[in-house]
Amino acid sequence: MKIQVLDCTLRDGGFVNDWQFGHMSIINIYLRLAEAGVEILELGFLHDQSVFNPDRSMQPTTEDFNRVFDIAPKNKPLLTGMVILGECRIENIGPAKDTLLDAIRVVFKKQDMDEGIEYCRQVIEKGYTLFVQPASVTDYSPEELKHLAERLNPLSPYAVYIVDTYGLMQKKDLLGTFDVLDETLTDDIAIGYHAHNNFNLAYANATELLQLDTQREIILDGTVYGMGKGAGNANTELLAYSLNNDYGKHYDLAQILEIINLEILALKKKYDWGYSFDKFISAANQCHPKYVSFLVGKNTLPVKAINDILSEIPKDTKTLYNKTLIEELYDAYLLKNSSAEDGYHRLKKDLEGRDVLIICPGATLETHRKDIEQYIKDRHPMVVSANFFSRDYACDYIMVSNAKRFGQMIYYLKKEEGKNRIITTTNVSGVETNADYTLDAEALKFEPEEIRFNSALIMIKLLAEFGHNSVTLAGFDGYNTGTAHKSVYLAQDFAFDKPVEGGAINAAVNAALHELKQKIDIDTITPTSYTVD
């Protein structure tokens, strides 16, 4: 078996830093990988919308790559560039004799097979070695993959790849795909493997191919330190180490490690890539990672709810991101209604004639404890906590309108079961709620989205509808006018996962309060950035 390594750090790694490596670093990575003896180097993307920039590894034309890589390495690897079908006109690819690029890797999706094969034919006519990269090979059935291979045979590409675009493949999937290609492609065509690390299997799967009893040439893609889009790639240094130890190769591992030391570690401090929570969920649900990023970014859903929503995506759309679809599925999930009318009327009756104090998780709950305790002692209100469990104040009700928050506090709620009555909105699903009152989220929601299910606002709205004349709040702090940080919360557990624009949220809450104050008097015991007087 002939085994080669293709390093695509300058191309796939560029998704992390917008291909802005800097010219000195680009040349350093290029020369050191060549010196290490890596057989095939991918120098970057060809892209119509790019402009020439020697600091980037994405260029508009093949001629522009000549201008970037103006130094010849002592060990000359096969040099490639990558094209995604539809992102680089064939006119931008000059004759092979006029460029340092030896090969072009062409990426196309299953539904664009006809156009992709024609593009590949034109690349060959220009004199390049051809690598065919069928995007998201997991979208192909065995019959479809065999059909593709049969259509590629007449082109005699150097390699046809198993491209696991979204890192979905387990060992059995990889080996099954390899078998289809191995049985169908002519013997002179290599099979390549381009992995992503959503399941932390990129390197492990690559080494599985090395153990096959085959005469087929194998090409393994890697990036230095696994640098790549999302979950990242198989590590070039790990592949080199394994091949040196077990397969008689002689890569100069020190050169690859020096790239990590000189170039990649600094990038790792600035950018994030590699195995992650989001990427695992996307792979486990066999869907485009943007679907998961959208749902996790809402900061309102437990994992079960995320999985439930992802399960509603049609199979033929799972790896083709559709923003409108996921928005519709998210809204439909949040607004499921169950026994809301009954909960509404029972809560109205139970709060009738009582003063109500709503406590929110602001830091002033701690700094103004004496004022709050004195108010409770003097007025004996019904105390309702808003989207959090308080260990410092005895609450009669816990109002939860955020499923993720509910999941965070479920331990305390079970431990203290019976001491508080639980109010939830119908979007709080996917967790074991055991709510005493369930309310219609659609009827109670606010706009814009940042305050849609703000529990304090929902509780004020309810009291106004119930006919209460007034309500008092504590810990209703609001945000600084700049970015909201975790310090505005009593506990970090309650903070947003990512910084948010506090001024914008304050403005949205104030607009809602303005409308509510037409129906109910609103007061606060503690300082607040909101307009409540």
Secondary structure, DSSP 8 states (H G I E B T S, - for coil): --EEEEE-HHHHTHHHHTTB--HHHHHHHHHHHHHHT-SEEEEEEE-TT----TTBSEESSHHHHHHH--S--SS--EEEEEEETTSS-GGGS--GGGSS--EEEEEE-GGGHHHHHHHHHHHHHTT-EEEEEES-GGGS-HHHHHHHHHHHGGG--SEEEEE-TTS---HHHHHHHHHHHHHHS-TTSEEEEE---TTS-HHHHHHHHHTS---S-EEEEEBGGG--STT---BHHHHHHHHHHHS-----HHHHHHHIIIIIHHHHHHS--SS-HHHHHHHHTTS-HHHHHHHHHTS---HHHHHHHHHTS-GGGTTS--HHHHHHHHHHHHT--SSHHHHHHHHHHHHTT--EEEE--BTHHHHTHHHHHHHHHHH--EEEEESS--SSS--SEEEE--HHHHHHHHHHHHHTBTTBEEEEETT--SS----SEEE-HHHH--SSGGGTT-HHHHHHHHHHHHT-SEEEEES-----SSEE-GGGBSSGGGS-SS-EEHHHHHHHHHHHHHHHTTTSEEEESS--SS---
